[in-house]
């Protein structure tokens, strides 16, 4: 997204301010970026860096983003590919009990990252 042109000086100042914020001060930070790409990216930044700072509306948008990136689409979704890799690894003969356990844990983790409201 950012390779579609350079960010202007006005928006650079907001970006500096954004990076200097912490979990308690980012909650109410809603800059008016000139570049619409940054308005979309700020939510992703907040969700990854300060997930507890998201409002209910932002959390819903974040969950939809996760859905689109992980599970939506078809057999090529990232979560489907991840599950296939675990299944393929499970087919190897000679796995130790510890390795089998780790594969089961990875499978359970994949199930846990799917948003509950899907």
KOLDOTOR-138228 format. One record per residue (C-alpha): residue number from 0; residue in three letters; x, y, z. Coordinates in Angstrom, 3 decimals. Each point is the difference from the previous one (the first is absolute). Example, Ala and Ser with C-alpha at 12.3 -4.5 7.8 and 13.67 -1.06 7.14 Angstrom:
// KOLDOTOR-138228
   pos   code          x          y          z
     0    Ala     12.300     -4.500      7.800
     1    Ser      1.370      3.440     -0.660
This chain:
// KOLDOTOR-138228
   pos   code          x          y          z
     0    Unk      0.000      0.000      0.000
     1    Unk      2.747      2.455      0.880
     2    Unk      1.817     -0.560     -3.296
     3    Unk     -2.705      1.910     -1.865
     4    Unk      1.677      3.315      0.789
     5    Unk      1.789      1.889      2.722
     6    Unk     -1.626      1.243      3.171
     7    Unk     -0.297      3.790      0.291
     8    Unk      1.560      2.115      2.750
     9    Unk     -3.381      0.607      1.656
    10    Unk     -0.556     -3.728      0.431
    11    Unk      3.607     -0.641      1.061
    12    Unk     -0.555      2.147      3.087
    13    Unk     -3.045     -2.084      0.953
    14    Unk      2.022     -3.183     -0.551
    15    Unk      2.732      1.236      2.351
    16    Unk     -2.621      0.860      2.595
    17    Unk     -1.589     -3.427     -0.450
    18    Unk      3.281     -1.841      0.607
    19    Unk      0.609      2.004      3.173
    20    Unk     -3.311     -0.990      1.573
    21    Unk     -0.594     -2.777      2.514
    22    Unk     -3.016     -2.203      0.713
    23    Unk     -1.792      2.611      2.091
    24    Unk      0.541      2.958     -2.348
    25    Unk     -0.667     -1.737     -3.294
    26    Unk     -3.632     -0.747      0.891
    27    Unk     -1.182      3.517     -0.767
    28    Unk      2.465      0.705     -2.819
    29    Unk     -1.914      0.442     -3.243
    30    Unk      2.150      1.998     -2.408
    31    Unk     -1.391      1.445     -3.209
    32    Unk      2.456     -1.371     -2.531
    33    Unk     -0.002      1.528     -3.461
    34    Unk      1.032     -3.360     -1.432
    35    Unk     -2.940     -2.404      0.258
    36    Unk      2.364     -3.001      0.043
    37    Unk      1.180      1.052      3.449
    38    Unk     -3.547      0.174      1.344
    39    Unk     -0.299     -3.709     -0.790
    40    Unk      3.421     -0.892      1.367
    41    Unk     -0.422      1.745      3.360
    42    Unk     -2.602     -2.536      1.096
    43    Unk      2.336     -2.874     -0.894
    44    Unk      2.790      1.676      1.946
    45    Unk     -2.186      0.507      3.070
    46    Unk     -1.349     -3.549     -0.149
    47    Unk      3.463     -1.542     -0.191
    48    Unk      1.782      2.273      2.451
    49    Unk     -2.786      0.848      2.466
    50    Unk     -2.910     -2.454     -0.484
    51    Unk     -1.707      1.035      3.238
    52    Unk     -0.239      3.578     -1.259
    53    Unk     -2.528     -0.880     -2.718
    54    Unk     -3.572      1.176      0.291
    55    Unk     -2.822     -2.480     -0.658
    56    Unk     -0.334      1.326     -3.543
    57    Unk      3.749     -0.257     -0.606
    58    Unk      0.027     -3.515      1.453
    59    Unk     -2.737     -1.008     -2.454
    60    Unk      1.992      1.430     -2.908
    61    Unk      3.128     -1.804      1.251
    62    Unk     -1.880     -3.307      0.275
    63    Unk     -1.241      0.418     -3.566
    64    Unk      3.561      0.697     -1.134
    65    Unk      1.196     -3.182      1.757
    66    Unk     -2.836     -1.906     -1.640
    67    Unk      0.970      1.274     -3.442
    68    Unk      3.693     -0.736      0.473
    69    Unk     -0.278     -3.362      1.735
    70    Unk     -3.150     -1.885     -0.824
    71    Unk     -2.015      1.602     -2.772
    72    Unk      0.133     -1.016     -3.556
    73    Unk      0.712     -3.510     -1.009
    74    Unk      2.369     -2.909      0.512
    75    Unk      2.900      2.462     -0.367
    76    Unk     -0.728      1.908      3.209
    77    Unk      2.956      0.331      2.337
    78    Unk     -1.691     -1.986      2.722
    79    Unk     -0.808     -2.820     -2.426
    80    Unk      3.609     -0.061     -1.184
    81    Unk      1.225     -0.046      3.609
    82    Unk     -2.320     -2.903      0.871
    83    Unk      1.170     -1.895     -3.093
    84    Unk      3.634      0.420      1.026
    85    Unk     -0.772     -1.378      3.459
    86    Unk     -1.848     -2.941     -1.538
    87    Unk      2.890     -0.682     -2.394
    88    Unk      2.520      0.118      2.841
    89    Unk     -2.161     -2.399      2.039
    90    Unk      0.337     -2.636     -2.724
    91    Unk      3.744     -0.387      0.481
    92    Unk      0.855     -3.354      1.496
    93    Unk      2.285     -0.039      2.979
    94    Unk     -1.409      3.071      1.739
    95    Unk      0.767      0.023      3.695
    96    Unk     -2.796      0.444      2.508
    97    Unk      1.287      3.515      0.645
    98    Unk     -0.168      0.853     -3.708
    99    Unk     -3.530     -1.413     -0.240
   100    Unk     -0.971      2.049      3.031
   101    Unk      1.434      3.184     -1.546
   102    Unk     -1.905     -0.589     -3.243
   103    Unk     -3.218     -0.455      1.965
   104    Unk      0.690      3.228      1.889
   105    Unk      0.626      1.854     -3.274
   106    Unk     -3.294     -1.308     -1.313
   107    Unk     -1.819      1.181      3.134
   108    Unk      1.659      3.393     -0.324
   109    Unk     -1.317      0.328     -3.558
   110    Unk     -3.493     -0.700      1.278
   111    Unk      0.400      2.624      2.735
   112    Unk      0.907      2.904     -2.313
   113    Unk     -3.223     -0.151     -1.975
   114    Unk     -2.264      2.816      1.241
   115    Unk     -2.964     -1.303      1.978
   116    Unk     -2.579      1.933     -1.994
   117    Unk      0.644     -1.784     -3.291
